Amino acid sequence: MKSIIALFLSFAVMAGIGPILIPFLRKLKFGQTVRTEGVQAHLKKTGTPTMGGLGILLAVLVGCLPALGSNPRIIPVLVLTIGFGLIGFVDDYLKVVKKDSDGFKPKQKMICQIILTTIFVVYIWTNDPACFDLRIPFTGGLVLDMSGILAKIFCTVLLYFVVIGTVNGTNFTDGLDGLASGVTSVTAAFLFACSMKLGMNIEPVCAAMVGGLFGFLLYNAHPAKVFMGDTGSLALGGFIAGAAYMMQMPIYIVIFGLIYLVEVLSVMIQVTYFRKTGGKRFFKMAPIHHHFELCGWSETRIDTVFTIVTVLLCVIAYAAL
């Protein structure tokens, strides 16, 4: 019942705040700056309000409020979600104020992400060390006990890579109308189902994220009236990583979050190939969703294909439990 309340409350908040938030962002001239060297068709999106992720954060927080007292394990997930959302907000704010698409310097953003991830690590070490245990896919529910000190150190290092990698994966995925919100709504629903199956008691925050993203899609589906910005995309990564760790499922991100991984890898491949070949490109453009765009796919088609692929991956990951 608490999850149903979280789902519909979050959806109602996001759907209701949209007609207020979008004109407010437009009035403050919080418009997106589109890179001139990017997909030329996107230049017409310049000025579309960004920072819509603020609505998602508010919706998820309000949706979770009725469950906070009885489901305390959702708190660290909320901390990662809102914390990375705030990092994204500062990044978006710098972009908007300077009218520059760069925002945070990479080192500054990475330092902030490491600090927030460290807070999450300290929480696990002191309050819930069982989160370091690793659930292994396709083994009939085998969970590796990582309670030894060396194992914990290994898992701590792994956590930094998983959290920061996931966060940047969702960030790269947010490049088309409705892409990140559509893919992540499926992922959040999958995490909700996993929490119910495993009895991990984080269903309310997963349900709230589904509701918030459904509400956001009312305004973010192509043609988008508002973008989530880094405020939203970084928050989504924090949610996914936090929920996965609370259920001992970081390895599963490789399965159900393969779209995010492919987006990151496409950028890494593009940059490496460009440097090694003296300016040649492996993809027409990276992240990979832009490659498909330049191959003639519409934004709606890319959204649909990526979402369907995510549904199939989530089915596989659920079977792997």
C-alpha positions as MATLAB code, in Angstrom:
seq = 'MKSIIALFLSFAVMAGIGPILIPFLRKLKFGQTVRTEGVQAHLKKTGTPTMGGLGILLAVLVGCLPALGSNPRIIPVLVLTIGFGLIGFVDDYLKVVKKDSDGFKPKQKMICQIILTTIFVVYIWTNDPACFDLRIPFTGGLVLDMSGILAKIFCTVLLYFVVIGTVNGTNFTDGLDGLASGVTSVTAAFLFACSMKLGMNIEPVCAAMVGGLFGFLLYNAHPAKVFMGDTGSLALGGFIAGAAYMMQMPIYIVIFGLIYLVEVLSVMIQVTYFRKTGGKRFFKMAPIHHHFELCGWSETRIDTVFTIVTVLLCVIAYAAL';
ca = [
       0.000    0.000    0.000;
       2.840    2.410    0.853;
       4.376    1.787   -2.552;
       1.089    2.482   -4.324;
       0.778    5.731   -2.390;
       4.373    6.630   -3.275;
       3.763    5.878   -6.959;
       0.616    7.956   -7.361;
       1.697   10.735   -5.000;
       4.963   11.180   -6.863;
       3.187   11.122  -10.228;
       0.615   13.672   -9.031;
       3.309   16.017   -7.716;
       5.346   15.915  -10.940;
       2.305   16.131  -13.217;
       0.843   18.964  -11.146;
       4.027   20.987  -10.791;
       4.912   20.833  -14.496;
       2.643   23.699  -15.639;
       4.122   25.846  -12.863;
       7.768   24.771  -13.072;
       8.193   25.067  -16.849;
       7.010   28.722  -17.129;
       9.043   29.535  -14.001;
      12.230   28.115  -15.532;
      11.468   29.916  -18.786;
      10.909   33.195  -16.926;
      14.296   32.829  -15.217;
      15.759   32.135  -18.682;
      17.024   28.746  -17.525;
      17.203   27.570  -21.107;
      19.317   24.773  -22.559;
      22.481   25.737  -24.446;
      23.014   23.306  -27.307;
      26.544   22.599  -28.551;
      27.036   24.045  -32.031;
      29.225   21.044  -32.950;
      26.488   18.611  -31.960;
      23.545   17.286  -33.973;
      22.396   20.277  -36.018;
      18.735   19.322  -35.667;
      19.069   19.948  -31.934;
      19.907   23.639  -32.387;
      16.188   24.382  -32.470;
      16.025   23.105  -28.869;
      18.183   25.998  -27.657;
      16.244   27.884  -25.014;
      14.045   24.941  -23.985;
      13.841   25.104  -20.163;
      16.259   22.797  -18.361;
      16.678   21.832  -14.675;
      13.349   19.976  -14.883;
      15.035   17.370  -12.706;
      14.084   19.592   -9.770;
      10.510   18.444  -10.294;
      11.568   14.787  -10.291;
      13.532   15.243   -7.039;
      10.602   16.975   -5.354;
       8.158   14.345   -6.571;
      10.307   11.432   -5.356;
      10.921   13.068   -1.987;
       7.237   13.825   -1.409;
       6.259   10.347   -2.583;
       8.641    8.760   -0.069;
       7.652   10.872    2.935;
       4.799    8.585    4.135;
       7.187    5.589    4.119;
      10.278    7.122    5.742;
       9.388    6.025    9.272;
       8.663    2.393    8.429;
      11.193    1.939    5.596;
      14.456    3.505    6.811;
      16.501    1.646    4.168;
      15.183    4.045    1.541;
      17.046    6.922    3.226;
      20.541    6.141    1.840;
      18.993    5.730   -1.617;
      17.359    9.144   -1.257;
      20.642   10.652   -0.054;
      22.462    9.445   -3.177;
      19.573   10.489   -5.432;
      19.176   13.990   -4.027;
      22.918   14.430   -3.460;
      23.829   13.716   -7.075;
      20.831   15.796   -8.122;
      22.286   18.772   -6.240;
      25.661   18.271   -7.941;
      23.815   18.294  -11.248;
      21.885   21.397  -10.208;
      25.100   23.343   -9.612;
      26.390   22.126  -12.975;
      23.171   23.205  -14.710;
      23.208   26.552  -12.936;
      26.736   27.294  -14.116;
      25.751   26.368  -17.663;
      22.703   28.618  -17.572;
      24.417   31.609  -15.959;
      27.454   31.472  -18.250;
      25.397   30.414  -21.284;
      28.037   27.763  -21.812;
      27.448   24.036  -22.366;
      30.463   22.977  -20.273;
      29.344   23.934  -16.748;
      31.373   22.248  -14.001;
      34.972   21.533  -14.845;
      35.463   17.731  -15.029;
      37.784   17.668  -11.997;
      35.349   19.706   -9.914;
      32.449   17.428  -10.799;
      34.510   14.309  -10.074;
      35.606   15.609   -6.660;
      31.989   16.292   -5.701;
      30.946   12.826   -6.876;
      33.752   11.178   -4.889;
      32.781   13.089   -1.726;
      29.133   12.051   -2.004;
      30.067    8.446   -2.770;
      32.340    8.460    0.295;
      29.367    9.472    2.448;
      27.495    6.452    1.083;
      30.516    4.209    1.767;
      30.711    5.421    5.378;
      27.010    4.691    5.807;
      27.430    1.110    4.579;
      30.543    0.493    6.704;
      28.843    1.764    9.873;
      25.177    0.866    9.420;
      24.639   -1.857    6.837;
      27.850   -3.742    5.932;
      25.785   -6.571    4.420;
      25.300   -4.245    1.420;
      28.865   -5.135    0.433;
      27.820   -8.764   -0.112;
      27.518   -9.566   -3.812;
      24.501  -11.285   -5.308;
      25.718  -13.391   -8.249;
      23.467  -13.677  -11.334;
      22.320  -17.063  -12.668;
      23.437  -18.983   -9.562;
      20.072  -19.633   -7.982;
      20.385  -16.811   -5.458;
      24.028  -17.204   -4.405;
      25.281  -14.254   -2.354;
      29.028  -13.933   -1.739;
      29.868  -13.089    1.855;
      32.195  -10.070    1.714;
      32.421   -9.486    5.467;
      36.192  -10.016    5.661;
      38.310   -6.882    5.925;
      40.129   -7.475    2.618;
      36.846   -8.252    0.914;
      35.350   -5.036    2.290;
      38.271   -3.001    1.001;
      37.855   -4.572   -2.438;
      34.112   -3.882   -2.371;
      34.711   -0.301   -1.267;
      36.924    0.334   -4.285;
      34.381   -1.429   -6.501;
      31.602    0.749   -5.103;
      33.321    3.946   -6.236;
      33.594    2.598   -9.781;
      30.002    1.324   -9.819;
      28.377    4.444   -8.363;
      30.342    7.027  -10.343;
      30.205    4.909  -13.505;
      26.430    4.484  -13.238;
      25.888    8.170  -12.549;
      27.887    9.189  -15.589;
      26.153    6.505  -17.644;
      22.717    7.983  -16.963;
      24.167   11.429  -17.630;
      25.368   10.386  -21.111;
      22.019    8.713  -21.799;
      20.184   11.998  -21.286;
      20.649   13.365  -24.794;
      17.274   12.924  -26.495;
      13.713   13.866  -25.591;
      12.357   11.232  -23.212;
      15.322    8.843  -23.536;
      16.774    8.831  -20.010;
      13.363    9.182  -18.367;
      11.848    6.363  -20.431;
      14.719    3.929  -19.961;
      15.067    4.678  -16.243;
      11.332    4.365  -15.539;
      11.621    0.750  -16.751;
      14.747    0.251  -14.640;
      13.042    1.684  -11.546;
      10.073   -0.652  -12.050;
      12.506   -3.572  -12.287;
      14.221   -2.537   -9.042;
      10.802   -2.303   -7.399;
      10.028   -5.891   -8.457;
      13.430   -7.066   -7.169;
      12.898   -5.412   -3.797;
       9.526   -7.135   -3.449;
      10.964  -10.510   -4.440;
      13.989  -10.224   -2.133;
      12.201   -8.484    0.753;
      14.657   -5.566    0.829;
      12.081   -2.907    1.823;
      13.050   -0.190   -0.628;
       9.904   -0.519   -2.741;
       8.554    2.971   -1.869;
      11.537    4.862   -3.291;
      11.491    2.717   -6.445;
       7.751    3.263   -6.865;
       8.178    6.997   -6.255;
      10.846    7.160   -8.958;
       8.549    5.370  -11.424;
       5.749    7.822  -10.633;
       8.016   10.860  -10.846;
       9.445    9.780  -14.204;
       5.998    8.979  -15.621;
       4.897   12.455  -14.573;
       8.010   13.992  -16.097;
       7.461   12.149  -19.387;
       4.224   14.108  -19.804;
       6.462   17.115  -20.506;
       9.697   15.468  -21.639;
       8.417   13.140  -24.375;
       9.262   14.302  -27.904;
       8.947   17.188  -28.576;
      10.130   18.030  -25.074;
       8.775   21.080  -23.274;
      11.449   20.736  -20.584;
      14.733   18.885  -20.089;
      15.787   17.221  -16.846;
      19.346   18.550  -17.163;
      22.190   17.188  -15.076;
      19.941   17.852  -12.070;
      17.827   14.921  -13.171;
      20.256   12.679  -15.043;
      22.845   12.534  -12.232;
      20.058   11.947   -9.699;
      18.825    8.967  -11.729;
      22.279    7.414  -11.600;
      22.452    7.950   -7.851;
      19.079    6.257   -7.445;
      20.030    3.224   -9.551;
      23.385    2.704   -7.832;
      21.943    3.266   -4.361;
      19.022    0.889   -4.880;
      21.284   -1.762   -6.408;
      23.656   -1.655   -3.441;
      20.873   -1.801   -0.870;
      19.838   -5.065   -2.552;
      23.412   -6.406   -2.984;
      22.958   -6.188   -6.769;
      25.764   -3.990   -8.190;
      26.823   -6.768  -10.581;
      23.306   -6.806  -12.031;
      23.736   -3.240  -13.282;
      25.828   -4.695  -16.111;
      22.677   -6.547  -17.215;
      19.697   -4.268  -16.600;
      21.767   -1.105  -17.042;
      23.523   -2.190  -20.221;
      22.176    0.841  -22.101;
      23.959    3.161  -19.658;
      27.161    1.113  -19.986;
      27.022    1.183  -23.783;
      26.535    4.957  -23.722;
      29.674    5.382  -21.582;
      31.708    2.902  -23.629;
      30.734    4.619  -26.870;
      32.192    7.886  -25.581;
      35.369    6.169  -24.367;
      35.793    4.352  -27.691;
      35.187    7.545  -29.641;
      37.703    9.583  -27.647;
      40.368    6.850  -27.706;
      39.952    6.163  -31.431;
      40.023    9.896  -32.204;
      43.321   10.323  -30.360;
      44.965    7.188  -31.727;
      44.046    7.866  -35.362;
      44.761   11.581  -35.411;
      41.197   12.792  -35.703;
      39.191    9.914  -37.210;
      35.871    8.921  -35.617;
      34.701    5.400  -34.787;
      31.054    6.506  -34.496;
      29.444    9.324  -36.443;
      28.942   10.942  -33.047;
      29.005    9.868  -29.398;
      27.226    9.023  -27.147;
      25.846    6.273  -29.326;
      22.252    7.551  -29.469;
      23.575   10.474  -31.548;
      25.237    7.962  -33.892;
      21.830    6.420  -34.571;
      20.361    9.892  -35.051;
      22.927   10.674  -37.747;
      22.130    7.301  -39.318;
      18.612    8.607  -39.913;
      16.738    7.302  -36.876;
      14.173    9.655  -35.336;
      14.329   10.525  -31.646;
      11.074    8.641  -31.088;
      12.452    5.516  -32.741;
      15.639    5.618  -30.661;
      13.614    6.117  -27.480;
      11.380    3.170  -28.361;
      14.224    0.809  -29.279;
      16.338    1.673  -26.238;
      13.331    1.284  -23.930;
      12.359   -2.089  -25.433;
      15.948   -3.283  -25.088;
      15.901   -2.196  -21.437;
      12.659   -4.103  -20.829;
      14.233   -7.266  -22.262;
      17.401   -6.766  -20.230;
      15.355   -6.328  -17.053;
      13.486   -9.568  -17.786;
      16.839  -11.345  -18.146;
      18.163   -9.753  -14.935;
      15.008  -10.736  -13.020;
      15.334  -14.322  -14.258;
      18.991  -14.208  -13.116;
      17.846  -13.694   -9.509;
];
